[in-house]
Amino acid sequence: MPPARIPGDGGEQLGDLPADPETIGAALLDAFDRQRQVDLAARLVARHLTLGHSPQALIAMLAHAVLREDHAYQMLEAGVRQFGAWGDTDEGRHILVAVARYLAAHSPTERASLQTADIARRLMRGGELHQEAGSS
């Protein structure tokens, strides 16, 4: 498969896309909200950079897109917002306790982390992923 070409190279026009960074960012987030928008996302990023807009602002936008898809971050953000609305009340404290429970329930255990490292070490040494019961 040939490498994907960079949008705008080879005479492709990007002028049909927005020009100001805020509108480009909004269009990029909108593209991430829909499936199969790979080409549009690439074109929007190329447009942003071609127009000389801040690469740091673009990186921040991409990081925002990743964070909003991560359920742990979504839960934390929702909990913090709810706590802000309820304040330091019984209800607000219950919300933060619920957030902590959720995050703890979805965090990897030490055992799981050690198992993952052990499997990776065995694979790097040419070992098999699964071993027969009774063999070591």
C-alpha positions in Angstrom: 0.0 0.0 0.0 1.5 3.4 -0.9 1.9 6.0 1.8 -1.0 8.4 2.2 -0.2 11.7 0.5 -0.3 14.9 2.4 -3.4 17.0 1.7 -2.5 20.1 -0.3 0.5 18.5 -2.0 0.2 17.8 -5.7 -2.1 20.7 -6.4 -5.0 19.6 -4.2 -6.9 22.7 -3.2 -7.8 23.3 0.4 -9.6 26.6 -0.1 -13.0 25.0 0.4 -12.2 24.6 4.1 -12.5 27.3 6.8 -9.6 29.7 7.2 -9.7 30.9 10.8 -8.2 28.6 13.5 -11.4 28.5 15.7 -13.6 27.3 12.8 -11.0 24.8 11.7 -10.8 23.4 15.2 -14.6 23.2 15.4 -14.7 21.4 12.1 -12.0 19.0 13.2 -13.8 18.1 16.4 -17.0 17.7 14.3 -15.1 15.3 12.0 -14.0 13.3 15.0 -17.6 13.0 16.1 -18.4 11.1 12.9 -17.0 7.9 11.5 -14.9 7.6 8.3 -13.7 11.2 8.3 -10.0 10.4 8.0 -9.5 12.4 4.8 -11.4 15.4 6.1 -9.5 15.5 9.4 -6.2 15.3 7.4 -7.3 18.1 5.1 -8.3 20.3 8.1 -4.9 19.8 9.8 -3.1 20.5 6.6 -5.2 23.7 6.1 -4.5 24.9 9.6 -0.7 24.4 9.2 -0.6 25.7 5.6 -2.2 29.0 6.7 0.6 29.4 9.3 -1.7 29.0 12.3 -0.1 27.8 15.6 1.0 24.2 15.6 0.8 24.3 19.4 -2.9 25.3 19.2 -3.5 22.4 16.8 -1.7 20.0 19.2 -3.9 21.2 22.0 -7.0 20.6 19.9 -5.8 17.0 19.0 -5.1 16.4 22.7 -8.6 17.7 23.6 -10.1 15.3 21.0 -8.3 12.3 22.6 -9.2 13.3 26.1 -12.9 13.7 25.4 -13.0 10.1 24.1 -11.4 8.6 27.2 -14.1 7.5 29.6 -12.0 8.0 32.7 -11.4 11.6 31.8 -15.1 12.0 30.9 -16.1 10.7 34.3 -13.6 12.9 36.1 -14.7 16.0 34.2 -18.4 15.3 34.8 -17.7 14.7 38.5 -15.7 17.9 38.9 -18.5 19.9 37.1 -21.2 18.3 39.3 -19.1 19.0 42.4 -18.8 22.6 41.3 -22.6 22.8 41.0 -23.3 21.1 44.3 -20.3 22.6 46.2 -18.9 21.2 49.4 -22.2 19.6 50.5 -23.1 16.0 51.3 -24.2 15.6 47.7 -21.0 17.1 46.3 -18.8 14.9 48.5 -20.8 11.9 47.3 -20.1 12.8 43.8 -16.3 12.9 44.4 -16.5 9.6 46.2 -18.3 8.1 43.2 -15.7 9.4 40.9 -12.9 7.9 43.0 -14.8 4.5 43.0 -15.2 4.6 39.2 -11.6 5.4 38.6 -10.4 2.8 41.0 -12.7 0.2 39.5 -11.2 0.8 36.1 -7.6 1.1 37.1 -5.2 -1.8 36.4 -4.3 -3.8 39.4 -0.6 -4.3 40.3 -1.0 -8.0 39.5 -2.3 -7.2 36.0 0.6 -4.9 35.4 3.1 -7.5 36.5 1.5 -10.1 34.4 1.6 -7.8 31.4 5.3 -7.1 32.0 6.0 -10.9 32.4 4.3 -11.7 29.2 6.1 -9.0 27.3 9.5 -10.2 28.7 8.7 -13.8 27.7 7.7 -12.8 24.2 10.9 -10.6 23.8 12.9 -13.7 24.7 11.1 -15.8 22.0 8.8 -17.5 24.4 5.2 -18.5 23.7 2.3 -16.4 24.7 0.4 -19.4 26.4 2.1 -22.4 28.0 0.5 -25.8 28.4 -0.7 -26.6 31.8 1.9 -28.6 33.8 4.9 -27.3 31.7 7.1 -24.5 32.9 
